[in-house]
């Protein structure tokens, strides 16, 4: 069966199936995060969730609703624990499972490059457009068949650490040092390589600088593309970063930081190699380290795919006579029907674009609604609670340190330039676009993430105090508010 046939039909709000799904969904505990989402990719998640259910026997509940482009999204809180349980069981049953899973994710990265290269950057015929779209959907399913579960590696790490504690033969101080230093990425993801290339570029002058700047922009400009209609990083962006690094003090500061981070990866490898842990425990630590690298690396290459998809999007705009934004508010099925001159509900598509939508992916069926049904479905899935005033938040320590300063809450990554030097960055999660802001910040707070996430990795590279996984940081903290970020204790105090 073709992967793009895995999904079940979409439904409106008025269906008998919804009552059955709500009985399951309302028992779920949901993790909340905030994203600029587009229905087309949400529709891709729908296909991927059925692939996850088929392969891993895990149901995924995924929901988003709102009237703005940046909207709250919700996913099963139990997914990480269930994913960890399944993968741990398979690791016990098959000693080769961990390595096989790592190789699968490596191949997904390779497949992203192959897919990007296969999409012609020109006007596409109807047949080419449809084929490229289906190739993308199948790659997307392959990606999230693993990606939906990979945050469960955080839970697996807890199990591994307990096994290491039990088997440890040295002192408690040595064990603490081992845990603090061994968990580093197995290699540098593309976005980290870019920073090192930028440092080298900043030392060039004259024509050599200009030619290398253009080449650098061409190689890495796609790292801004979370969606295919996002804008590339441009020459001005890279020129500005290079100019900052041409200051000798700033250059040396960044050079020292990156060299220290590089050395930590080498030291982590040596630390694990020289430890007296069994081979099986060493393999477990390496499994975590591979995911620290491959999660970021695969997202970096997803953005490469989004770059290639620009030509598909342009072709769809022309053939369907709709704007970029309207096309991205369609489902895969609607687009294919439109390409074959079948009737599409333009009024409903424009309603989603202009007035918002709600999309529920549930075990039995999925629902995409607009109009008055957006708030109705939202109220059914996520009952609203009255929150007390929050004066303290707790999260996970990513990099130690303590700082007091003014908060800057940034929900849309495209607004990251608003952060002023010395402010504390508060966001849902970070990505490569946030790196310049992270460098300027006094500290970093995120709603999401664990020790493997981008914010955790970058805060260690930049030596910025960082607390991750606060869940509600962007809701509780307001821009301009004075806060204390204590990453020695994992506490944030709001004044």
Phi, psi and omega per residue, in radians:
X1 nan 2.379 3.113
X2 -1.173 2.477 -3.121
X3 -1.079 -0.566 -3.123
X4 -1.310 0.093 3.021
X5 -1.844 0.121 -3.043
X6 -1.254 -0.466 -2.987
X7 -1.374 2.884 3.043
X8 -1.858 2.849 -3.087
X9 -1.063 2.693 3.007
X10 -1.424 2.646 -3.132
X11 -2.254 2.740 2.991
X12 -1.460 3.103 -3.069
X13 -1.167 -0.620 -3.046
X14 -1.494 1.422 -3.140
X15 -2.602 2.571 -3.136
X16 -1.150 -0.463 -3.134
X17 -1.107 -0.550 -3.056
X18 -1.063 -0.708 3.133
X19 -1.027 -0.722 3.119
X20 -1.151 -0.721 -3.138
X21 -1.198 -0.694 -3.119
X22 -1.099 -0.563 3.104
X23 -1.067 -0.550 3.093
X24 -1.461 -0.849 -3.027
X25 -1.097 -0.729 -3.061
X26 -1.245 -0.214 3.030
X27 -1.481 -0.219 -3.090
X28 -1.340 2.589 2.889
X29 -1.698 2.187 -3.036
X30 -1.854 2.410 2.936
X31 -1.518 2.320 -3.094
X32 -1.812 2.361 3.018
X33 -2.501 2.948 -3.041
X34 -2.166 2.297 -3.080
X35 -2.552 2.754 2.815
X36 -1.537 1.847 -3.088
X37 -1.839 2.781 3.009
X38 -2.270 2.420 -3.088
X39 -0.991 -0.571 -3.116
X40 -1.043 -0.808 3.139
X41 -1.270 -0.606 3.047
X42 -1.060 -0.657 3.090
X43 -1.118 -0.619 3.052
X44 -1.109 -0.666 3.069
X45 -1.063 -0.604 3.133
X46 -1.016 -0.819 3.120
X47 -1.118 -0.708 -3.099
X48 -1.156 -0.629 -3.126
X49 -1.123 -0.596 3.101
X50 -1.253 -0.560 3.052
X51 -1.157 -0.693 3.090
X52 -1.096 -0.768 3.131
X53 -1.086 -0.713 -3.117
X54 -1.198 -0.742 -3.054
X55 -1.447 -0.796 -2.983
X56 -1.844 -0.130 -3.107
X57 1.046 0.759 3.099
X58 -2.215 2.249 3.062
X59 -1.519 2.419 3.120
X60 -1.963 2.174 3.016
X61 -1.811 2.149 -3.041
X62 -2.396 2.295 -3.048
X63 -2.546 2.455 2.954
X64 -2.535 2.564 -3.121
X65 -2.744 2.471 3.095
X66 2.879 2.982 -3.092
X67 -1.888 -0.086 3.120
X68 -1.910 2.860 3.123
X69 -1.135 -0.710 3.063
X70 -1.584 2.033 -2.997
X71 -2.438 2.752 3.084
X72 -1.228 2.464 3.095
X73 -2.225 2.700 -3.064
X74 -2.377 2.432 3.074
X75 -2.404 2.633 -3.113
X76 -0.871 2.137 3.059
X77 -1.159 -0.438 -3.088
X78 -1.414 -0.132 -3.047
X79 -1.072 -0.742 -3.117
X80 -1.079 -0.781 -3.129
X81 -1.149 -0.721 -3.132
X82 -1.202 -0.694 3.092
X83 -1.091 -0.772 3.109
X84 -1.070 -0.711 -3.138
X85 -1.078 -0.788 -3.134
X86 -1.144 -0.811 -3.093
X87 -1.197 -0.661 3.085
X88 -1.098 -0.717 3.117
X89 -1.076 -0.759 -3.132
X90 -1.202 -0.540 3.078
X91 -1.167 -0.648 3.110
X92 -1.230 -0.635 -3.123
X93 -1.302 -0.576 -3.062
X94 -2.386 1.898 -3.123
X95 -1.040 -0.355 -3.116
X96 -1.595 -0.051 -3.035
X97 -1.059 -0.803 -3.088
X98 -1.018 -0.822 -3.135
X99 -1.157 -0.641 3.113
X100 -1.101 -0.718 3.136
X101 -1.156 -0.718 3.089
X102 -1.073 -0.774 3.136
X103 -1.117 -0.617 3.113
X104 -1.100 -0.759 3.136
X105 -1.192 -0.633 3.045
X106 -1.053 -0.713 -3.135
X107 -1.196 -0.534 3.076
X108 -1.149 -0.643 3.062
X109 -1.119 -0.800 3.097
X110 -1.058 -0.738 -3.136
X111 -1.116 -0.559 3.084
X112 -1.105 -0.774 3.104
X113 -1.093 -0.765 -3.132
X114 -1.096 -0.780 3.125
X115 -1.078 -0.800 -3.134
X116 -1.038 -0.730 -3.139
X117 -1.226 -0.418 -3.072
X118 -1.438 -0.247 -3.093
X119 -1.564 1.996 -3.103
X120 -1.122 2.393 3.113
X121 -1.653 1.209 -3.138
X122 -2.817 -3.123 3.043
X123 -1.120 2.320 -3.084
X124 -1.867 2.575 3.019
X125 -1.261 2.960 3.085
X126 -1.026 -0.776 -3.118
X127 -1.121 -0.747 3.131
X128 -1.149 -0.718 -3.138
X129 -1.069 -0.818 3.139
X130 -1.116 -0.752 -3.121
X131 -1.122 -0.755 3.118
X132 -1.105 -0.684 3.139
X133 -1.132 -0.760 3.132
X134 -1.214 -0.626 3.062
X135 -1.079 -0.700 3.115
X136 -1.146 -0.752 -3.134
X137 -1.080 -0.744 3.136
X138 -1.146 -0.680 3.067
X139 -1.135 -0.727 3.136
X140 -1.036 -0.749 3.114
X141 -1.108 -0.807 3.095
X142 -0.989 -0.758 -3.107
X143 -1.074 -0.956 -3.004
X144 -1.430 -0.189 2.982
X145 -1.062 -0.529 3.012
X146 -1.712 -0.748 -3.010
X147 -1.083 -0.576 3.116
X148 -1.089 -0.469 -3.067
X149 -1.741 -0.179 -2.931
X150 -1.227 -0.326 3.054
X151 -1.215 -0.280 3.040
X152 -1.149 -0.247 3.081
X153 -1.084 -0.505 3.045
X154 -1.026 -0.781 3.125
X155 -1.171 -0.655 3.115
X156 -1.119 -0.662 3.137
X157 -1.049 -0.660 3.106
X158 -1.052 -0.743 3.109
X159 -1.133 -0.802 -3.133
X160 -1.062 -0.756 -3.119
X161 -1.091 -0.656 3.101
X162 -1.129 -0.715 3.105
X163 -1.115 -0.667 3.117
X164 -1.164 -0.755 3.108
X165 -1.002 -0.731 -3.122
X166 -1.144 -0.655 -3.062
X167 -1.580 -0.134 -3.009
X168 -1.134 2.350 -3.112
X169 -1.838 -0.097 -3.095
X170 -1.756 -2.823 -3.108
X171 -1.394 2.900 3.106
X172 -1.150 -0.624 3.101
X173 -1.125 -0.692 3.103
X174 -1.157 -0.665 3.102
X175 -1.125 -0.773 3.114
X176 -1.047 -0.774 3.121
X177 -1.113 -0.674 3.107
X178 -1.051 -0.869 -3.124
X179 -1.102 -0.656 -3.097
X180 -1.228 -0.451 -2.982
X181 -1.994 -0.275 -3.031
X182 -1.471 -0.441 -3.069
X183 -1.538 1.497 3.039
X184 -2.255 2.679 -3.122
X185 -0.973 2.604 -3.133
X186 -1.200 -0.486 3.121
X187 -2.705 3.097 -3.138
X188 -1.582 2.164 3.043
X189 -1.228 2.921 -3.038
X190 -0.968 -0.729 -3.107
X191 -1.150 -0.486 3.060
X192 -1.374 -0.631 3.060
X193 -1.061 -0.678 3.138
X194 -1.013 -0.709 -3.133
X195 -1.108 -0.667 3.138
X196 -1.244 -0.655 3.077
X197 -1.160 -0.632 3.104
X198 -1.145 -0.664 3.102
X199 -1.073 -0.779 3.118
X200 -1.146 -0.695 -3.132
X201 -1.061 -0.636 -3.066
X202 -1.132 -0.277 -3.140
X203 -1.515 -0.173 -3.129
X204 -1.380 2.788 3.123
X205 -2.383 2.861 3.006
X206 1.035 -2.465 -3.094
X207 -1.123 -0.584 3.119
X208 -1.084 -0.745 3.117
X209 -1.077 -0.815 -3.083
X210 -1.093 -0.780 -3.113
X211 -1.182 -0.691 3.127
X212 -1.239 -0.574 3.087
X213 -1.098 -0.773 3.123
X214 -1.097 -0.766 3.141
X215 -1.128 -0.687 3.132
X216 -1.103 -0.791 3.127
X217 -1.052 -0.773 -3.119
X218 -1.126 -0.633 -3.091
X219 -1.304 -0.632 -2.963
X220 -2.043 -0.032 -3.037
X221 -1.032 -0.443 -3.093
X222 -1.227 -0.209 -3.051
X223 -1.165 -0.081 3.073
X224 -1.635 -0.102 -2.909
X225 -1.645 1.390 3.018
X226 -1.249 -0.461 3.038
X227 -2.294 2.672 -3.063
X228 -1.174 -0.233 3.094
X229 -1.688 0.050 3.043
X230 -1.183 2.802 3.112
X231 -1.560 2.513 3.076
X232 -1.161 2.657 2.803
X233 -1.062 2.331 -3.091
X234 -1.900 3.112 -3.119
X235 -1.022 -0.665 -3.117
X236 -1.076 -0.676 3.125
X237 -1.080 -0.833 -3.117
X238 -1.262 -0.595 3.110
X239 -1.114 -0.711 3.122
X240 -1.115 -0.744 3.112
X241 -1.136 -0.718 3.124
X242 -1.109 -0.677 -3.133
X243 -1.088 -0.698 3.104
X244 -1.087 -0.692 -3.106
X245 -1.330 -0.234 3.115
X246 -1.372 -0.149 2.960
X247 -1.305 2.150 -3.044
X248 -0.975 -0.656 -3.125
X249 -1.179 -0.814 -3.136
X250 -1.151 -0.685 3.120
X251 -1.034 -0.832 -3.096
X252 -1.160 -0.646 3.118
X253 -1.071 -0.860 -3.126
X254 -1.197 -0.634 3.107
X255 -1.085 -0.783 3.136
X256 -1.105 -0.732 -3.139
X257 -1.084 -0.825 -3.098
X258 -1.197 -0.706 3.104
X259 -1.113 -0.669 3.108
X260 -1.119 -0.736 3.125
X261 -1.138 -0.710 3.108
X262 -1.096 -0.738 -3.137
X263 -1.123 -0.599 -3.139
X264 -1.127 -0.612 3.099
X265 -1.139 -0.781 3.106
X266 -1.097 -0.771 -3.124
X267 -1.137 -0.643 3.121
X268 -1.098 -0.716 3.117
X269 -1.117 -0.777 3.124
X270 -1.175 -0.695 3.133
X271 -1.048 -0.779 3.135
X272 -1.193 -0.756 -3.120
X273 -1.051 -0.722 -3.052
X274 -1.522 -0.082 3.126
X275 -1.240 2.836 -3.138
X276 -1.649 0.293 3.109
X277 -1.208 2.715 3.084
X278 -1.176 2.814 3.126
X279 -1.038 -0.650 -3.119
X280 -1.153 -0.675 3.103
X281 -1.238 -0.632 3.072
X282 -1.094 -0.679 3.123
X283 -1.138 -0.589 3.112
X284 -1.173 -0.732 3.097
X285 -1.120 -0.740 3.113
X286 -1.093 -0.623 3.088
X287 -1.009 -0.814 3.103
X288 -1.096 -0.763 -3.108
X289 -1.123 -0.664 3.088
X290 -1.091 -0.692 3.130
X291 -1.226 -0.561 3.049
X292 -1.012 -0.675 3.130
X293 -1.400 -0.866 -2.959
X294 -1.275 -0.492 3.077
X295 -1.071 -0.841 3.134
X296 -1.237 -0.715 -3.132
X297 -1.069 -0.720 -3.117
X298 -1.217 -0.625 3.081
X299 -1.176 -0.707 3.079
X300 -1.000 -0.659 -3.121
X301 -1.452 -0.378 2.966
X302 -1.061 -0.657 3.116
X303 -1.180 -0.538 3.038
X304 -1.120 -0.712 3.076
X305 -1.098 -0.735 3.123
X306 -1.063 -0.593 3.073
X307 -1.097 -0.814 3.134
X308 -1.128 -0.561 -3.113
X309 -1.191 -0.233 3.133
X310 -0.993 -0.669 -3.136
X311 -1.219 -0.591 3.071
X312 -1.149 -0.781 3.127
X313 -1.070 -0.760 3.115
X314 -1.061 -0.708 3.124
X315 -1.149 -0.691 3.127
X316 -1.162 -0.677 3.104
X317 -1.013 -0.780 -3.117
X318 -1.218 -0.802 -3.016
X319 -1.323 -0.532 -3.118
X320 -1.700 -0.146 -3.130
X321 0.984 0.878 3.100
X322 -2.342 2.844 3.093
X323 -1.320 2.907 3.045
X324 -0.918 -0.864 -3.065
X325 -1.108 -0.673 -3.134
X326 -1.160 -0.736 3.120
X327 -1.042 -0.727 -3.119
X328 -1.258 -0.154 3.053
X329 -1.722 0.266 3.073
X330 -1.788 2.866 2.999
X331 -1.615 2.906 3.084
X332 -1.026 -0.756 -3.112
X333 -1.105 -0.728 3.117
X334 -1.081 -0.712 -3.140
X335 -1.135 -0.799 -3.130
X336 -1.086 -0.719 3.090
X337 -1.067 -0.748 3.136
X338 -1.101 -0.667 3.114
X339 -1.140 -0.470 -3.137
X340 -1.729 0.409 3.059
X341 1.038 0.466 3.031
X342 -1.584 2.740 -3.052
X343 -1.114 2.302 3.008
X344 -2.097 2.581 -3.075
X345 -1.468 1.484 -3.085
X346 -1.101 -0.626 -3.116
X347 -1.103 -0.730 -3.141
X348 -1.193 -0.699 3.127
X349 -1.073 -0.769 3.136
X350 -1.205 -0.529 3.066
X351 -1.113 -0.757 3.086
X352 -1.038 -0.774 -3.079
X353 -1.160 -0.801 -2.992
X354 -1.544 -0.442 -3.015
X355 -2.239 0.094 3.048
X356 1.606 3.066 -3.094
X357 -2.743 2.887 2.972
X358 -2.227 2.378 -3.109
X359 -2.296 2.020 3.116
X360 -1.963 2.138 3.008
X361 -1.818 2.023 -3.054
X362 -2.238 2.944 -3.047
X363 -1.047 -0.659 -3.055
X364 -1.617 -0.560 -3.095
X365 -2.830 3.122 3.102
X366 -2.305 2.709 -2.991
X367 -2.388 2.291 3.085
X368 -2.241 1.969 -3.050
X369 -2.255 2.823 3.082
X370 -2.469 -3.045 -3.131
X371 1.159 -2.516 -3.100
X372 -1.140 -0.354 -3.109
X373 -1.263 -0.288 3.124
X374 -1.049 -0.954 -3.103
X375 -1.227 -0.560 3.126
X376 -1.123 -0.816 3.132
X377 -1.182 -0.666 3.108
X378 -1.027 -0.779 -3.127
X379 -1.167 -0.570 3.128
X380 -1.251 -0.673 -3.038
X381 -1.506 -0.748 -3.059
X382 -2.142 1.493 3.092
X383 -1.008 2.337 -3.078
X384 -1.394 2.438 3.139
X385 -2.043 2.596 3.041
X386 -1.477 2.075 -3.075
X387 -1.638 2.395 3.007
X388 -1.279 2.762 3.088
X389 -1.119 2.294 -3.058
X390 -1.749 2.253 3.107
X391 -1.984 -0.262 3.128
X392 -2.445 2.547 3.044
X393 -2.262 2.627 3.080
X394 -2.216 2.492 3.082
X395 -2.572 -2.931 -3.127
X396 -1.672 2.394 -3.141
X397 -1.313 2.172 3.065
X398 -1.783 -0.713 3.034
X399 -2.599 2.280 -2.998
X400 -1.258 2.790 3.132
X401 2.471 2.848 -3.126
X402 -2.359 2.346 -3.121
X403 -2.607 2.526 3.025
X404 -2.030 2.329 -3.115
X405 -3.018 -3.068 -3.126
X406 -1.492 2.339 -3.122
X407 -1.451 2.559 2.992
X408 -2.244 1.896 -3.133
X409 -1.555 2.139 -3.127
X410 -2.204 1.957 -3.127
X411 -1.572 -0.652 -3.118
X412 -1.786 2.124 -3.092
X413 -0.977 -0.450 -3.134
X414 -1.212 -0.233 3.123
X415 -1.705 0.182 -3.043
X416 -1.107 -0.367 3.126
X417 -1.206 -0.216 -3.129
X418 -1.251 -0.351 -3.103
X419 -1.159 2.321 3.118
X420 -1.723 2.645 -3.111
X421 -0.974 2.307 3.112
X422 1.601 -0.153 3.090
X423 -1.389 2.816 3.098
X424 -1.696 2.098 -3.119
X425 -1.327 2.220 3.081
X426 -2.170 2.068 -3.098
X427 -2.630 3.053 -3.133
X428 -1.251 -0.902 3.033
X429 -2.802 2.771 -3.098
X430 -1.750 2.869 3.119
X431 -2.637 3.080 -3.072
X432 -0.935 -0.548 3.138
X433 -1.107 -0.407 -3.094
X434 -1.429 -0.202 -2.998
X435 -1.004 -0.814 3.094
X436 -1.017 -0.696 3.112
X437 -1.183 -0.665 3.127
X438 -1.097 -0.644 3.118
X439 -1.143 -0.648 -3.132
X440 -1.349 -0.418 -3.005
X441 -1.245 2.788 3.018
X442 -1.521 -0.386 3.137
X443 -3.005 3.007 -3.005
X444 -2.354 2.350 3.075
X445 -2.283 2.300 3.088
X446 -2.237 2.696 3.038
X447 -1.240 -0.704 -2.944
X448 -1.965 3.128 2.977
X449 1.787 2.825 3.065
X450 -2.393 -2.911 -3.059
X451 -1.105 -0.273 -3.122
X452 -1.648 -0.079 -2.959
X453 -1.399 2.958 -3.111
X454 -1.027 -0.780 -3.111
X455 -1.093 -0.687 3.141
X456 -1.148 -0.788 -3.123
X457 -1.132 -0.814 -3.078
X458 -1.238 -0.619 3.130
X459 -1.104 -0.595 3.084
X460 -1.203 -0.690 3.105
X461 -1.126 -0.714 -3.034
X462 -1.575 -0.133 -3.125
X463 1.039 0.792 3.124
X464 -1.891 2.300 3.050
X465 -0.966 2.333 -3.017
X466 -2.585 2.279 3.020
X467 -2.109 2.220 -3.091
X468 -2.024 2.877 3.021
X469 1.199 0.595 3.114
X470 -1.327 -0.263 -3.137
X471 1.284 -0.857 -3.024
X472 -2.176 0.378 -3.083
X473 -0.965 -0.775 -3.095
X474 -1.271 -0.304 3.067
X475 -1.510 -0.718 -3.038
X476 -1.386 -0.559 -3.058
X477 -1.736 2.445 3.125
X478 -1.994 2.559 3.062
X479 -1.015 2.331 -3.133
X480 1.630 -0.179 -3.129
X481 -1.347 2.451 3.063
X482 -1.439 2.219 -3.123
X483 -2.383 2.787 3.029
X484 -2.041 2.114 3.098
X485 -1.754 1.897 3.140
X486 -1.898 1.587 -3.119
X487 -1.453 0.127 2.955
X488 -1.456 -0.521 -3.132
X489 -1.953 -0.250 -3.087
X490 1.458 0.258 -3.092
X491 -1.886 2.521 3.049
X492 -2.126 2.189 3.133
X493 -1.860 2.257 -3.132
X494 -1.794 2.219 -3.138
X495 -1.631 nan nan
